[in-house]
Every structure is written in structure tokens, then in C-alpha cells.
Amino acid sequence: MREPDLLASALRDVGVTDVLVDETTRAAYSSDASLYRVVPMVVARPRHVDEIDAVLDVCRRTGVPLTTRGAGTSIAGNAVGTGVVMDTSRHLQRIVSVDPDARTAVVEPGVVQAVLQRAAAPHGLRFGPDPSTSTRCTVGGMIGNNACGTRALGYGRTSDNIAALDVLTGTGERLHLVSGATPPDSATVDALRGVVGRGLATVRTEFGRFVRQVSGYSLEHLLPERGTDVARMLVGSEGTLAITRLATVRLVAEPEHRVLVVLGYPEMPDAGDATPSVLRFRPTACEGIDARIVDVVRTRFGDAAVPPLPGGAAWLFVELAGDDPDEVLARADEVARGCGASDSAVVTDTASANRLWRIRADGSGLSARSPIGRPAHAGWEDTAVPPERLGSYLRDFEALMADAGVTGLPYGHFGDGCLHIRLDFPLDRRGGVREFREFLHAAATMVSAYGGSLSGEHGDGRARSELLPLMYSGGALDLFAAVKNVFDPDGILNPGVLVDPRPLDADLRVPMALPLRRSGFRFDEDGGDVTQAVHRCTGVGKCRVDTTAVGGVMCPSYLATREEKDSTRGRARVLQEMAVGTVVTEGWRSPEVHDALDLCLSCKGCASDCPTGVDMATYKSEMLHQSYRRRLRPASHYALGRLPQWARLASRAPGLVNAVLRFPPVRRAALAAAGVDRRRTLPAFATETFREWFARTESDRSAGGDPVVLFVDSFTDHFSPEVGIATVQVLTAAGFAPRITARPVCCGLTWITTGQLDAARRILRRTVDRLGNAAEPGVPIVGMEPSCTATLRSDAAGLLGAPATEAVVSRVRTLAELLTERGWAPPDLTGTTVVAQPHCHHHAVMGWDTDAGLLRAAGAEVTRLGGCCGLAGNFGVEKGHYDVSLAVADQHLLPAVRTADDSAVVLADGYSCRTQLSDLTERRGVHLAQLLAGNG
């Protein structure tokens, strides 16, 4: 039996039931949000806090290292390990209690920070620290690295907000520690007092020098004059000393009013110089960004994603809060006038402020590409210096970057002197790792000279622990070792971090060439390299968040299963392991790769919602292309993957085909042969295709109007001609003269999603040519099926190259886009309630805001659903996917439809969305064209 299996068996024997040793899971947990890769032997996910004790006991008896992991968003590499990785985020999510009178909450370590905020909000309270990953980071993880976040100026660090901890030390001793109270009598505490007593002078002179000195152990809390606060000292120890079972956190009152002041400066160091003057006004936040990151936001999401900013190339976002609105506004005016800004703006509107804060919140993901388009890496992303020295430090650091030939997108918590930046270290070229090491040593020497800290909130982990001798004296390092020996003498807990550290260039997750034959997609944005493409994922974990409340999509299968391997990040990690070839060993055909990608709906939600632009749908198509090229494919690839071909054949005798397929024995045989779940229905073929209708009625339509070419996709043509008819009616009424291509066209989507990319390329090339012939320059092309329109707008360039498609694709519009550009006045829909399910591809590629605006202009009352319908083309009908498809639909679509009034219109432009509705409900979905034409 393999060693992982023996270890898993030992864990199960002591009652730990959720233990995983499969290679897919081990690959998914091989990295966190850092640059490091360490494959665990076992992943254990305790269902109850008592199982934490059991996991530790097995690890102590067997001598296997134990690394505790929350959401896996650690940027320093402090949540990966060679032995057992214990994931507390899967089950330990219980908020035990909220005490509004005491202003405390008791939580299990896997509770997500944002969930705790929602529980405290009804009482007018909040947990103070709010890192940018607050929607997925766990309280246990925040305790591990002493997380701070944007509003640390107002609320402090995690260590400032811990009331009590229930922990297990590496020796198995359980301690109940109350912050501010005399620690309990125990062998551990007695030994700890002795260690500190022998090093009082060192602790008093080297620790606690400024707020963001997070590197190493925070030994200042153990000073007798500070009450030997062991609980606060353990915060930030990165799981190397103890494991949190339960935490009692302090809650603070939420202020009544917040105002954002945006200050503009010529350059980022100028913003750093101004920071001390801002602090005079008691802000709750003072964040710095510059034009580089703003430019990235514009490039990724369009100009509309960046609200107007004051003049300058660098900005401070200063938040002021209080209960007196007049006082807060007066302070805001003083900040705007009194901090040396070249321009300023006071933002009182919450929605506008949130849009600005979103730029800052997505910084970690957006900065994963450098200003020159290279991959940018963590490793030196978390330095802090005393705020009064920040401007000078920024100038010297920019000079160091220039000398080393690296670039990045700087931003950070300027009020605390903390700078975040990912740098484009050339790790993929010869000598790149050596240059990485040299830069980190030079940068550590510089920040130490400024009296700063290697880490301001992320912890040292594998990235910076080796550099601690450049910041601390030998006496301080001896104290670290002595403290580690008190808590964890056998070195079980997270070895290689802080004490006896691994070299900073060991275990790097360096991109390696994937075993390709001929790439199906071009991957132009990644230099034509699919290896760089799958390494886009930096692990920030936004795919683990339910973004559907704000109209997002990513990642529907993870939200259905809550399994890391089914998240966008987990899938990326498996693909990265495929490149390494030690755990995932059979390239694209590896069972682990197929397992990880099996439940990917190809919804493309990640392509727009992931800050780093991961496009798992494309990677899945590439995987299927590489795996099955010139080989026998699954039945569904021939049936569903070539559906447009079968539809054209059926159109010769649609009545007969429909009648035959309604016969139960034939229906069952057809479903089985096509690889379709037996619980699905077979769609009926139109008795008259849209193209036939268009030709039959052409003489009845006026030839007047501006020309527009309809992209007649296979779904509209053969299954939903009524959508095409309504589109013609709306366009004609809007003053257009619709026409179609002389011969049928197809985007090849079904071939793309099943990885038949050689065929898809031929189909797309033919379609682009035919659309170009039908639409002379300047004539718009309107797509009716969102997925097919999105294929032209995105996948066409990926398969054919942008130059070959630009002339045609640049003119492709959705119906709403064309009507809005035209300035068309929609019909009056006042009193109409619309429950809208935007198609995932529509959201990801074109965006649905134009449609929403058109409906608002019509007077409709619109409820916009997030998430995916769950059918997602062929995904939801394939055998083995039905239950997940139903679970995805049950996240938002089905509950919304169940509670909607009978008179409400369910708007679903996507054929797959309408099919899911008809399969699972009694409601009928309508297309936007049908609603505008009065056919809804």
C-alpha cells in the first residue's frame, strides 16, 4: 500500500472521515496563492473541531508534517506542505455565537470573513480587518498571517481583534488563551516566560517598532509589561506553533457615515510623501494606487470600469468615517485641501465609492500581469516601512526594479506604509531563478535599511523566511528558534517556515512546457504558450466566491460541489501539475486532468470574473482536442458535438424525425446512443427553419432601411425560428433592412466545446468569409444566439488569429448593442416584470449591461440573475452531469422562477437557458427580441 494510503487509513481509524489521497485532489492542493508548489501526501478536511485533535495526534505519532489551510489564499507559501494539508474551510464554518453586548463572536477556523460580517451586521457591528480576499479568506487563515486589509487604520490588525483562542500546540497540549488576561499555568506558558525572560533586551529593541512589523514572531506581546499576551503573539505565527480550534474575535461598531476622498499626485512616491499628512485626519483607510493598475482595469474591463479620477498618475483613496455626517464631510474637505494633492475629489455616493474600491480590491489578481504583459509573481509583494519613510522607499524601490529589469503594478496600504506588488521575474528563462534570488536579497537589504518589515500582513512563509537574518539580529533569530521549540519541539507544524526555513528558491512553481503536439488554440495573449496560459491562475480564489449576487458567473460547478478540484483554481493547479509530470503523469490524457475538468461547464464565467483572466473553457477544449485528436471519442462528441450537422439532416423531414423520436423505445435508444442522460428531453426540430421562413416572406418585407446582416446560428435556424422572426420584426421597426447569408453559417461552438478544434477552425473560417461577403464594410452583423455571438467575438480570434477575423468580428453586435447604438426608442414596458437569466457567454464576452440599460429605458422592472442556468450547451445533457446541472440551476434560476409572479416574463436569450427552463419548470423563457416585438 502507498504511504499516502497508509496515512489516510490511520486518519480514518481515529474518526477523520473526509480524507482524500487521489492525485487530482493532491494536485489541486499543491499550491496556494503563492509561487510555491508542494504536493501533499494527504488532504484531511475535519468535520468537527475535535477531528483537528485527531489529525494532529496521527501526525505526531507518525512524524508526518501538518499544514493547516483555510481558503488557500496565502501569497507567501505558508499553506502548502509535504505531509497532511488540513483544510478547515470545507466543513468548519460554524459561527458558534455572536454576543452583541460583549461585542464578540465565537467562530470555527473555517468561517469566511465576509460571512462573519453578515452575521454581525444586524447588530451594527463588524469584524474590523478586511483584506481584499474577505469574500473567501477564513478567520483561521487571517489568524495565521495576522491579516490587516484596507481598513486597518480604523480597526487594526487581526491580532488587535482577537479576544481569545482555543488552540492545540505541536505537543498536543490544548490551551485556552484570553487576550489581556494572565495566561493559564501550563508547561508551555512557563517555558515561554523563561525564553522571553532571557531575551528581554532583544524583544524590547527589535520588536513592535511600527504597526506593520509582521515578519517573524510578534514577541513584543510576550513582554511582562504587556501582560504576556500569548494569544496575540500566536496571531501571525503561520501555523508553525499552534492550530486554532476556536477563536473569539472582537467586533466593533459600524460607523453611520463613510466618505471617500480621492487625492491625485504626479507619481506614486509623491503619494507616499503625502501619507503622513493624511494620517493627521484619522482616516479608516488610506490606500495607494497608480496609473499602471488603472490602465490594466481599463484594458480588461473597458473604460466604463474606471470612474472619473482626479488629475494625476497616482492616487490616495482616503476613507473617513464617523457618526456625524457634517463632521465627516468637514474632515473630507480638509483632507482634499490639506494634503498637497494636485487634484482631488470627495465621493459621497456609495455606489461610486464601491466602484473605485473595486479597483483596489482586485489589485492582487489584476497585478498578475506586469505592465509589459509578462506574468508577474508574488515573492516580494508585502513589504512595509514606517509611513513617514514611504515616499523615499518607493523611489529607491523603483530604482532597484529598473536596475534589475523587472516591472510590476504597485499598490498598497499606504497609511500603514505597506506596499504590494507582483514582479515579472523571468523565472521561465535560463538564470531566471538566480535573478529572482538576487533581487529578493537586494530588496530585503533595502527594506531593512529603512527600518521596515519583509512582510506587512501576508507573513513570511516560504517566500521570505530565509531572509529574516537580514532584518533581525542573531539574538532575535535564537528567540524564534526557542519559541518554536517550546510549542513544537518535533517540528510537526508547517516545517520550512520561519524557523529552519526552506530556501526561498526551493519548491518554486516555475512554468514548464506542457506536452503538446499541435495547439488547437493560438493563446496569443500568452505569447502562444498554453503553459503560460494555465499559469495565469495566481490562486487568489475569487472562483470560490458566490459572485452571482452582483451578476457574476464564476464558478458554478464549484458552488454546486464545494470541492477545490472543481474550482477554477483547482483545475488550474491540476493542469500545472500536468506540466511538471510528477503527480499527473500522462499529459493531456491523464485521468486527473479529465477528472478536474469534467464538471467544468465551459461557461466562460472565469474569463471575465477571474481577475487574472483564466479561461477554463478554452483550456477544457484544448484538453479534449489534445486527448481525442485522431482517436475514438465519447458518443456525445459525435452526437451533441456535431448537432448542427444532424439538425440540417433532420430539416429535410422534421415532422417525421420528431414523430420517430417521440416513440419511447426510439427515444430511449437515441438518448443512450448520444450519451445523453435519460432524464433529459429531446428538442423538437422546427417544421420550418428560420432561413426557410426568411426566404418565403422576403417579398413581403420592405427593401428600405439600413442594411444589417443576421448571423443565423444553427439553434435559431433549426430549433427556435420564432426568435429569428421576432428579431426581424424588431430590426425592421427600428429602420433596418435585415438580410442573411446566401448559404448557412455556423460558429462551430459545439465542435469547440467538445474539443474538435480542427473541424471548428474550418467551420469558423468559412463562416467568417460568408459573413464578410454578405456584409460590406460598415454593415453591422447581428447575432441572435448569445453563445454563438460570443464565439465569433472571442473564440474566432483564438482559433484563426485576430488579423484574420477583425474585419468581420469588429462589426458583430448583439441586438441590444445595435439598437442602443442606433438610439432606438424601445416599446413601453412599464408594468412588465422581467426575471432575466443572462447567458453565461453573453455575460463573459459581451457583457449584459447594454441589455439591462435597454430594458430600463423601456420601463421594465428587471431582476437580473447571476450564475449559470446549469445546462451550458451540451454539459447538462451529458450522462454523469445531470445532478450537477440541476444543482447549478437550483442556485439562482429555479428559486427565482418559483417565486416570480405568474405574470413575470422570464427572459432567457440563450437556447440552452430556455431548454433548461422547459426541462425543469413549467415556465417558458423568451428572447429579448420576442419581448421587444410583443411576442413574449
N, C-alpha and C positions, 0 to 999 in steps of 0.2 A: 504494500500500500504506500502511496506517496506520502511524504511528510505533511503536506497540507491536509490530506485526508485524515491522517492520524490526529493532527491538531484539531481539526473540525470535530472529529469523533469525541475527543476529550472535552471539548466545549459543550457538545450536546449532552454528554454524560452528566454534566453538572447543571443542566436545565437551560442552557442558552440555545434556543430553538432556531433562531434566524441566523444561520451561519452559512456563508457562501464560499465555495472554493473553485467554482468554474472559471475557466480562463477569461470568459467575457467580462465577468464581474471584476476579476483581478486586474484586467487591463483597464477597465473603466475607473478603478480606484488608484491607478498607478501614478496619478499626478493630482495636484490640487490646482490652484490658480497661479502656481509659480512656474519657474523654469526647470523644475526638477522632476525626475522620473524615478520612482522606486516601486517595484512590483511587490505587493504584499503576498504573504502566504495564504492568509485567510481574511475575509471581511466578516466581522461579527456586528450584529445590529440588535442591541439589547431591547427587549420589550418592556422591561421594568427596571427601575434603578438598582434593585437587588441583583440583577444579572450583571451589572457593572462589577460588583464584588466577585462574582463567579468568574468573569473573564479575567480579571486581574489575578485571581487565585491560580487559574490554569497557567497563565503566563509566568507567574513566579515559580511554580513547580517545574515547568518545562524550560525556563530560561529564555523564553521567546519574547522579543521586544513587543511593547504595546504602544500604539499611537492612537490617541483619541482624535476624532474628526467630527466637526459639526457639518456645515454645508459645503466644506471643501473649498472655501474661497480664500484660503491662506495664500498670500502672494510670496511669502518668504520660504516656502517649502517646509512649514512646520506641521503639516497634516498628512505626510506620507511616511511610510515605514516598511521595513522588510518583513516584519512578523505579522501580528494581528493589527489590522486597522479597525478600530471600533467606531462605527458610525452612529452617533446619538441622534441624528436628525430624522431617522426613519420612523422611530416609534416614541422616543422620549420627548414628547411635545406637549406635555400636560402643564397647564398653569394651575398649580395647586390651590392658590388663593390670591386674592387681591384685597388688601386692607386699606381702604381709603382714609381711615382715621390715622393709622400709623404711617400712611404713605409708603407702603411696602408691598411687594409681591413675591411669592414663593414659586419658583419655576424649575422644571426639569431642564437639563442642559441643552436639549434639542429644540427648545422653544425658539421660534424665529422672532427677531426683534420687532418686526412690524406687527406680528400677531399680538405680542405683549402690549404694544402701543394701542392696538384696537381695544384690548381688554381694559386698559387703564383710562382710555379717553372718556367713557361715560361719567367718570368721576372727576373730570377736569384735570387729569394727571397724565404724566408721560414718563417713560424711562429716558433719561437725558441723552446718553450717547447715541448718535445716529450716523453710522458710517454709510457710505454710498451704496453698500450692498445690504442695506437694512431690510429689504424685502425678502432676503433669503439667508442672511447670516444668522447664526444661532447665538443665544446668550452664552452658552458654554464656549463657543469659539471666541466671542468677544472677551470673555474672561481669560481665555488662553493667551491672546496677544494684547490685552489692555486697549481694546478698540476705543477710538475717540469720535471721529466724524466731524461733520461740518459745524455743529453747534457746541463743540467742546468749550468754547469761551464762555458760553452761558451755563452749561450743565456739567462740565468736567469730563474726565476720562471714565472708563468703566471702573477703575479702581476707586474713584471718588464716589461711586454709586452702588457699592456693594455693602450690604448691611450684615450679611452672614453667609458662610459657606459650610456645606456638609461635604467633606472630601475624604478620599482614600489616598494615603501615601503609598509610595512604592514598596514599603514594607508590609502593606496590608492594614496598617493602623487607620482607624476611622476617627476623624477629628471634626468636632462641631466648633467652628470659629466664628466669633461675633466681632465685627469691626468696632474698634473703640472700647472694647471690654478686655479685661485681663484674660489672656489665653488660658485654656484649661491645663491642668497639670498632666503632663504626659512625657514619655521618653523623648519624643520628637521635639516638643517645645523646650524641654530642659536642655537638650543638646544644642538647639538653635540659639538659645540665650548664651551658651558658652562660646559658640563660634563668633557671635557678634561682639561679645564682651572682649574677645581677644583682638578685634579689629575695629574698635570704636573710632579711632582717628581716621582710618581709611574711609569708613562709611560716612562720617560727618563731612569729609572734604571732597569726596568724589561722587556722591550720590545725591539725587534730588536737587541738582543745581538749577534746573529750569523745568517747566511743566512737561515738555515732550521728551524728556530723557527717559526713553523706554528701553533702550538696549541693556542687555544683561538682566540680572535680578534686581528688583527695586528694594534694595536692602535698607534704604532710609526709613522704611516703615517699621523696621525691627529695632530702631533706636529706643532706649528706655524712655527718653523724654517724649517719644511718640506713642508710648504705650505698648510696645512690642506687638504691633498690629499684624499678625501672621496672615489674616485673611487678605488684607490689602497687598501684602508682599507676594502672595501667591498669584494675584492677578498679573498677567503678563509673563508668567513662567513657562508658557508654551507647552504645557502638558509634560514637563520634564520632572516635576516634583510631586504632583498630586493630580487626582482625577476628580472633577466636580460631579457629585451625585445630585445635589440640590443647591440652588442659590436663592438667597433672599436679597432682592435688589431694592434700592431706594427709588421712590417715584417723586417727581417734582410737579408743581402746579404749572399748567399750561397758561402762558400769558394771554390776555384778552386780545392784544393787538400786535401785529408784526408789520414792519415797513422795511422794504429793501432799498438801499441806496447803492447805485452803481457808479463807481468812480473811474474815469478814464485817465490813462497815463501814456506817455510816449513809448515806454518799454517796460518789460516786466521788472527789472531791477529798480526802476523808479517807483513802481507799485510797492516793492519791498521796502524802499526807503520811507514811504509814507505810512507804512503799517503802524509804527509806534504812535503816530498822531491819531490814527483811527481808534486805537485802544483806549484813548482818554475818554471816549464816549460810551464805554461799557457795552459794546456790541455782543450779541449772542453768537454771531458768526462773522468772520472776515476771511473770505476766500479769494484766491488769485487765479486768474486765467489770462491767456494772451491770445493774439490773433491766430496763432497756429492751430489751436484746438477749435476755435470758432470756424476757421476755414474748413476743417475736417467735417464739422457738423453740416455746413452748407453743402459740401460735396456729397456727403452720404444721404442727407435728408432734404436738400433743397433750400432755397433762400427763405422760404416761409418758416423753416425750423428755427431761425435765429431772429428773435425780436429786435427792434431797433436798440442799438447800443450807443452810449456817449462816444464822442470822438476819442481816438487814441488807438494804440495797438496792444494795450494791456489794461486789465480791469480788476478792480477790487469789488466783490459783491459783499456789501456790509449789511447785515441784518440787525435791526434794533427791535426790541420787544418790551412790552410793558402793559399795564392795565389802564393807563390814562392815555387815550388817543392823542390828545393835544400835546402832552409831554413827549410822546414818541415822535410825533411829527416835528416838533421843535428841535429835538435832538437830530433828526434826519436832516433838517435844513442846516444845522451847524456842521454836520459831517460833510455835506455837499460843499459847503463854503470853506471849511477849515482844515482840509487835509491835502492841499496842494494839487488837487486834480486839475487837469487841463479841461475837463468837461465832466458833467455829472448828470444823473437822473434819479429822481425819487419815485419809486414804484410802489403805489399803494394798492393796486389791483392784484388780488391773489392769483388769478389765472395768469396774468402776465409775469408775475414773480415766479410762479411754478415753471413756466416755460424757460425762464432764464436759469433757474436752479437745475433744470433737467440737463442742460449743457454740462454743468459741473458734475452732476450725479453719474453721468455716463462716461466721465473722463477716463476711468480705468480701462474700459473697453475700447473707447474711441482712440485712445492713445496707443493701441496695439499695432498701429501702422505709423511709421515715422513721417515727417513732412515730405520726404522724398519717396514715400511709398514702400519702404522696406519694412519687414517685420520688426517690431520693437518689443523688447523683452524687459521683464522685471529683473531685479537683482540689485539695482541701486535706485529704487523708486520711493524711498521712505525716509530721507534724511530730515533732521530738524536742527536748527540753530536758535540761539536766543533771538527773539524777534527784532531787537534793536540792531542786530548784525545781519539781518536777512538780505538787505539790498546789496551789501558788499559781497556776501557769499554768492548771491545769484550772478554777479558779474564775473567772479572768479570761476564759478562752475561753468558758465557759458564758455569762458576761455578754455577751460580744461576739455570740454566737449569738442570745441573747434580743433584743438591740438590733436585730439585722439581721432578726429574724423567721424564722430558719431553725432546723431541728431535725435531729437525727441520732442514731445509735446508737454511742456511743463505746466503744472497747475498745483494747487495745494491749499493747505490751511494756513494762510499767511499770518493770521492773528496769533498762531502758536509757533510760527517760524518753521512750519513743516512743508517740505517740497515733495511732490510726487512727480515722477517722470519715468517713462519706459524708454530705453535707448536701443537704437538699431545696431547692437553689437553684431559683427559679421561672423556669427557662430557657424554658418554654413560654408565657410571657406577655410582653406589651409591657414593655420595660425590664428584663426578667429578666437578660439578658446583662450589662447595665451594672451591675446589683446584684451579679452574680457577680464582676465585675472589682473593684468597690469592696470587697467583702468580702475577697477574696484579698489585696488591698493592705493592708487594715487588719490582717488576721491575720498577714501576713508581717512587718509592722512590730512587732506584739506579740511574736512568737516571737523576733525578732532582739533585742528589748529584754531578753529573758530569756537571752540568750546561746545561743540554740538554733539548730536547723538546719531549713531548709524541708523537707528530706527526711531520713528516718531509715533508709530502706532501699529505697524504691521508685525513687529517682532523681528528677531534676527534669523531664526530658522537655519536652513542650510545655506542661505544666501550671504549672511553677514557674521555668523558666529565665529568663523575663522579670523575675522578682522577685529575682534574685541580687544586684542593686545595693543592695537593702535589707539584705542580710546581709553582703556583702563590700565592702571599700574599692575605690576605683578602681584602686589598685595591684594588688590581687588579681585584679580582672577583666582587667587588662592581661596578667597572667601566664597566665590562662586562654587568652586570645587567642594569646599567643605559643606556648604549648604546642600548641594546635590547629594553628598554622601549621607547627610542626616536623613533626608527624605527618601532617597532611592539608592541605597548603597550597592545594590546589584546591577544598577544601570538598566532596569527594565523599561522605564518610561521614556519614550521618544529619544532613544540614543542618537548621538551625532549632532545634537542641537545644544547650543550654548556651552556646555561643558564637554571636553573631549570632542570637539566638533569635527564633522566631515569636511574635507577640503571644499572650498566654495565652487570649484570647477569639477567636483565629482558628481555623478548622478545627473548631469545636465540632460534635459530633454532636447537634444540637438536634432534638427530636421535631418532625416536620412532619405535617400532616394527610394521611392516606392517601386515595387517590382512591376513595372508597366510593360506591355507590349506597345500598343499604339493608343494614345489617349483619345477618348471619344470627344470630350470637351476640350476647348482650347485653353481655358484658365488664364486668359490674357491678363487679368488683374493681379495674378500671382506669378507673372513672368512666364506663363505657360507651364508652370510646375505644380502638379497636383499635390506634391509633398508640401509645398508652401501653403497651398490652399487648406489642407486639413490641419495644418499648424496655425491657422488663423485663430483657432479657439485658444483663448488665454485662461479659460476656466473661471471667469467672473461669475458664472452661474445664473445669469438672468433667465436662462431657459428653465430654471427650477421655480420660476415665479408665475403665478396666475396673473398674467397681464391683461386678461380678457375684459376686466372691468373698465379698462381705458381703451378698448377696441383692439387690443393686441391678439396675436395668434399663438406665438411660440410658448411652449412646445406641447401640443395637445396629447400626444401619447404619454409623455412623462406625467402630465396632470391626471391621466387615466390610471397609470400603473404605480406612480411614485417610485419607480425603480431608476437608479442612477444610470444604468446602461441604456435606458430608454429616453434619456435627456440628450439634447444636442451635444452638451459637453461630454457625456459618457460615450456617445458614438464617436466623437472626435478622438477621444483618448484611445478607443479600440483601433481606429484607423492609424493613429500614430504608433501604437504598439505593432501593428502590422508592418509598418516601415522598419521597426527595429528587428522584428523577426525572432524574438526570444520566447515570447509567450504566445503570440499569434503568428503561427509559423508557415501557413500555406498561402500567403499573399491574399489576393482578392477572393480566392475561393475558400478561405479559412472559415470554418463553421462559426467561429466567434464573430467574424465580420458580418456574416449573414444573420446571426442571432441579434446583433446590436442594431442592424438596420432594418430588420424585418418589420418592426412596428413603426418605422418612420412613414408618415402619411404622405410624404412628398408635398406637404402643404406650402412650402417655401416661407413659412412664418419666420423662421430663423434668418432668412436672407434680409429681412427688413428689421426685425425686432432685436436680433443679436447685435450688440454694439460693434463687434468685430466683423460682421458681415459673413458669418459662416452660412453656407448654402447647402444644407444636408441633402436636400432633394437632388441637387446636381451630383453630389458625391454618391448617393444611392444609385442614380442612373449610371454613373461611371462604374460603380462596383458590379452592377448587373451586366453592363456591357463587357467588362473585362472577364467576368466569371463565365458567361454563356456564349461569348462570341465563337461562332462556328461549332457550337455544341448543342445538344438537345436541351431545350428549355422547358420550364414548367408549363403545364397546359394553359394556365391563364395568360401567359405571354402570347400564345398563338390566338387565343380567343379574345380576350379583352385588349391585349396589346395591339391587335390588328382590327379592332372593332370597326373603324371606318370602311375597311375593305368589305367586311361582312355586311355592313349596312348598305353599301352600294349594290351588293348582290341581292339583298333582300328587297331593295326598292323596285326590283323588276316584277315582283309579285308579293307585295307587302301583306295583302289580305290573306293569302294562302299561308305565308310564313307565320303570321300572327295566329291563325287558326290552329296550325300544327303545334306551335309552341304552347298553346293553351291546353293541349291534351295532356293530362297529368303524367302518364308514363314518358311521353316525349320530353315534357318539361323537366322531369327529374333526371332523365338521361342527359339532356342538354346542359343542365347545371353541373352535373358531375363531370362531364367531358370538358367543360370550360373551366373547371377549377373554381366554381362559384359556390358559395355557401348555400345550402338547401333552403335556408330561411329567407333568402332574397327572392325578389320577383324579377321576371324578365320584362324589360321595357317593350312596349309595343312600337312597331315601326309605323311611321306616318303613311297613311294611304296615298297622300300626295306630298311629295317633298316640297321644300320651300322653293328650290330652283324651278320645279315644275310650275308651282303657283306663280312665281315671278314671270316666267315666260308666258303663261296663259293670260295673265292680266296686264301685260306690258302695254297693250294698245289702249287700255282704259285709263292709264296714268298720263298726266300732262308731261310733256317733254321739257317744260320750262323749269327754271330753278338752277341753283348752283350744283355742279356735279359732285357726287360723293360715291365712292365705291364701297360696297358692303363686302366684308370678309365673311363669306358664307361657310362657317365651320360645319363639320360633319354632324354635330349634335343638333344644331339648329335645323340643318337641312333634313335630316332623317328622323329625328325624334320630337323636335319642338318647332315645327314650321310656324306655329302661331306667334312665336317670339319674333321671327323674321318679318312676319306680316305686320305686326304692331310697330316694329322699327321703321318699316317703310312708311307707314301711316304718319308716324311722328315726324320723320325727316321731311316728308312731303309737306306737311303742315308748317314746318319750320322754313320752307322755302328752298329745299334741296331737291335735286333730281337723282334719286338713288339708281345705281346700276351695279351689275355684278360681273364677275369674270366670265369669259366665254366658256371656260372649262372648269370643272370642280377643283377646289383647292383644299388643302388640309395642312394644319400646323405640325402634324406628327407627334402631338402630345402623348398619345397612348403608346407610341413606339418609344418615346423618350422615357416615360415613367417605368417602362419595362426593360430599359437598357438596350433597346435595339437601335443603337445610335447611328450605325452606318445607313440603315434604311431611313431613319429620321432626317439625317443630313440630306439625302437625296430628295425626300419629300419637301423639306423646307426650302431647298434651293429652287425647286420647281414652283413652289407657292410664291416665293419672293419674286421670281421672274414674272409669273402670271399677274400678280397684283401690280407690279411695276408697269406691265404692258397695259393694264386696264385703267390705271390712274396716272395720267400725265403729271409732270411736276406741278406741285401746288394743290393738287386734288387730294382731299383727305380720304383716309381709309378707315371705316368704322367696323370695329369688332363687336359682335353681339354676345358671344360666349366668353366670360372673363378669363377662363383658363387658357383658351386658345389665343385671345388677345395678348395675354401676358407672355405666352410662348413666343409670339412674334417680337414682343418688346424686350425679352430677356434671353431666352434660350437660342434664338436665331443667331445672335452675335456670338454666343458661346460655341455654337456648332459650325457656323460659316465664317465667322470673323466680322467685326464691326464694319470695316470698309465695304464688304460685300452686301451688307444689309441696310446701311444707314439711309440711303436714298428712299427706301420704301418704309422702313421701320419708323423713321422720324415723322412720318405722316399718319401713323396708326393712332387712332383715338378710340376711347370708349364713347358711348352715346352721350353720357353726361358731359364729358370733356368737350365734345364738338358743340353741343347745344350751349354750353356755358361760354365757350369762345365766341359763339355767334351772338351772344347777348339775347338769346331767345327767352321769351316770357312763358313760363310753364302754365299749364291749366291750374285753376284754383282748386287746391286740395284741402282747403280749410275744413276742419272737422274730420279729416281722414286720419286714422291712427295706423301707423306703419311700424311693424316689427321687422327690422332689417337684419338679414344674415349676409354680410358681405362675403363673397367668395374669398378664400384664403389667398389665391394668386392675385386677385384684384387688390386686396389689402397690401400684399407684399411688393408687387411690381408697380402698379399704377397709383395705389392709394385710393381710399374711398371718400376722402374729404369733399371732392368735387360733387359726387353723387349726393352726399349729405347736404351740401350747400344748395343744390338744385331743389331738393325736397323741401328744405326750409323756405326757399323762395316761393315755393308753391303753397306754403301754408300748412303742410302736413306736420303732424306730431310724430316724431320719429324716435323710436327706441332702437339704438344700434347695438347689436350683439357682438361680443368679441368671440374669440375662439373659432374652432372649426366645426363644420356640421358633422364630421366623422366619416363621411363616405369617401371623400377625397379621391375622386376618379375611380380607378379600379381597386384601391386599397380595401374599402369597406365591404366589397362584394366577394373578395377572395376568401377561400377556405382558411380558417385559422385567425381571421381578423374581425369576425362579426362582433364578438363580445367587446373588444376594444373600441370598435366603431360605435357601438351603442353607448359605451361609457363616455366617449368623447361627446357624442350628441347630447348626452344627459348632463353635461357640464353647464350648458347655457341654452342651446337651441330648444331642446324639448321642454325644460321648465318654463321658458318664455312663451312658447306656443300654448302650453297647458293653461297658463294664467292669463293669456291675452283674451280680450273680448272677442266674441264671435264675429263682430263687425270689423275687426282689425285686419289689415292687409299684411300678409306675411311676404315680405319682399326677399326674393332669392334669385339673383341673376344667374347663378351657376346651375347648370343642368344637374350636376351631382347633388347640390343642395336641395333642389326640388325633388329629386328622386329619393333622397333620404327622408324628406318630409312625407312623401306619399307612402313610403315603406313603413314608417314608424308612427305616423299620425293620420288623423282624418282630415288634416288641413292641406290646402293646396297652396303652393308657392307661386308667386307671379314675378315676372321680369319687370324691370323698370320701364321698358318700352310699353308693356301691356298696361301698367299703371298710368303712364302719361297719355296713352291712347284711349283711356277709358275702358280698357278690356279687363281690368283687374278685379 
